[in-house]
Amino acid sequence: MASGLSFDAYIALGANLGDARATLTQAIQHLASLPKTELLRASSLYRTAPIDASGPDFINAVALVRTQLKPHELLAALQAQENAQGRLRPYRNAPRTLDLDIVCMFGSEGEVRMNDATLTLPHPRMQERAFVLVPLAEIAPELVSAAQLSAVADQSISRV
């Protein structure tokens, strides 16, 4: 990656349709091929029950990338990857072949904060989701407190 303004972005990955484990493994590798982006770390895969949704259990992970893509450019690249995997959005929280969310980003000025029609950073519900906090704590323990993990301890999550 050439020098220039860069961001560290934490991406939550999830899937509960098709071969979710294979899809997530492939999606993590695909993050490294995004333009002006390098994959720095990825968590283990975790199995979680759907929250506010129906369908089979999810397979989830969190990855850290360093990218020169601006937040909306990164979001567009992630949504293109979802679409390439057959992601449909028939209704809110529908089962999905692949879900990629930017949960938080950090630049030279610190944490990126934004809230517009297409992107809110940090992700507004990340603190409520074990499927984000547990894998995030695995790769970036400094970003997740014991109190945050305790608050989601009642949500079923297991490493696969």
C-alpha positions in Angstrom: 0.0 0.0 0.0 1.4 3.4 -1.0 1.9 6.0 1.6 -0.8 8.5 2.3 -3.7 9.1 4.8 -4.8 5.8 6.1 -7.3 4.4 8.5 -7.5 1.3 10.7 -10.9 -0.2 10.2 -12.5 -3.0 12.1 -14.9 -5.0 10.0 -17.6 -7.3 11.5 -18.4 -10.3 9.2 -21.4 -12.5 9.4 -23.3 -15.1 7.4 -26.0 -17.6 8.1 -27.0 -18.9 4.6 -25.1 -21.4 2.5 -21.6 -22.5 3.6 -21.2 -19.6 6.1 -17.7 -20.8 7.3 -16.3 -21.0 3.8 -18.0 -17.6 2.9 -16.4 -15.9 5.9 -13.0 -17.4 5.3 -13.1 -16.2 1.6 -14.5 -12.8 2.6 -11.6 -12.2 5.1 -9.1 -13.0 2.3 -11.0 -10.8 -0.1 -10.5 -7.8 2.3 -6.8 -8.0 1.6 -7.5 -7.5 -2.1 -9.5 -4.3 -1.7 -7.7 -1.3 -3.4 -5.3 0.5 -1.1 -6.0 -1.9 1.7 -4.1 -4.5 3.7 -5.5 -7.1 6.1 -3.7 -6.8 9.4 -5.6 -9.3 11.6 -8.6 -11.5 11.7 -10.4 -13.2 14.7 -11.4 -16.8 15.0 -14.8 -17.7 13.6 -17.6 -17.8 16.1 -21.1 -19.4 16.0 -23.9 -17.2 17.3 -27.7 -17.4 17.5 -29.5 -14.7 15.5 -30.4 -11.6 17.4 -33.6 -9.7 16.4 -33.7 -12.1 13.4 -34.7 -15.6 12.3 -32.9 -18.3 10.5 -30.0 -20.6 11.2 -27.1 -19.7 13.5 -24.6 -17.2 12.2 -20.9 -17.6 11.7 -19.2 -14.3 12.7 -15.7 -12.8 12.9 -14.0 -9.4 13.0 -11.1 -8.3 10.8 -8.7 -5.3 11.0 -7.7 -3.7 7.8 -5.5 -0.7 7.2 -6.8 1.3 4.2 -6.5 4.5 2.3 -10.1 4.2 1.3 -12.3 6.9 3.0 -15.2 5.5 5.1 -17.8 5.7 2.4 -15.5 4.3 -0.2 -14.8 1.3 2.1 -18.5 0.9 2.7 -19.1 0.8 -1.0 -16.4 -1.8 -1.5 -17.8 -4.0 1.3 -21.3 -3.7 -0.1 -20.0 -4.7 -3.5 -18.5 -7.8 -1.9 -21.8 -8.6 -0.2 -23.6 -8.3 -3.5 -21.1 -10.6 -5.2 -21.9 -13.2 -2.6 -25.6 -12.9 -3.4 -26.7 -10.7 -0.5 -30.3 -9.8 -0.6 -32.1 -7.3 1.6 -35.8 -8.4 1.5 -36.4 -7.0 5.0 -34.5 -5.8 8.1 -32.3 -8.5 9.7 -33.2 -11.1 7.0 -30.9 -14.2 6.9 -27.9 -13.4 4.7 -25.2 -14.9 2.6 -22.7 -12.3 3.8 -22.9 -9.2 6.0 -19.9 -6.8 6.3 -20.1 -3.9 8.7 -17.6 -1.2 9.6 -17.8 -1.2 13.3 -15.2 1.4 14.0 -12.4 3.3 12.3 -9.3 5.1 13.5 -7.3 7.7 11.6 -4.5 10.1 12.5 -6.9 12.2 14.4 -8.3 9.3 16.5 -11.6 7.5 16.2 -13.7 8.5 13.2 -17.2 9.6 14.2 -19.9 10.2 11.6 -23.6 9.8 11.3 -25.3 10.3 7.9 -27.9 8.5 5.8 -25.6 5.7 4.8 -23.0 5.3 7.6 -22.8 5.7 11.3 -19.4 5.3 13.0 -18.8 3.8 15.4 -21.5 1.3 14.7 -24.5 2.2 16.9 -25.3 -1.3 18.1 -21.8 -2.8 18.4 -21.9 -2.5 22.2 -25.0 -4.7 22.3 -23.7 -7.6 20.3 -21.5 -10.4 21.6 -20.9 -11.4 18.0 -19.0 -8.1 17.5 -17.4 -7.6 21.0 -16.0 -11.1 21.6 -14.1 -11.4 18.2 -13.1 -7.7 18.5 -11.7 -8.4 22.0 -9.7 -11.3 20.5 -7.8 -9.1 18.0 -8.0 -5.7 19.8 -8.5 -6.3 23.6 -7.7 -2.6 24.3 -11.0 -1.7 22.5 -13.3 -3.8 24.6 -13.7 -3.6 28.4 -14.7 -6.4 30.8 -17.9 -4.4 31.5 -18.8 -4.4 27.9 -18.3 -8.2 27.6 -20.2 -8.7 30.8 -23.2 -6.8 29.4 -23.5 -9.3 26.5 -22.6 -12.5 28.5 -26.2 -13.8 28.2 -25.8 -14.0 24.3 -24.8 -17.4 23.0 -21.4 -17.4 21.3 -18.9 -20.2 20.8 -15.6 -20.4 18.8 -15.8 -22.8 15.8 
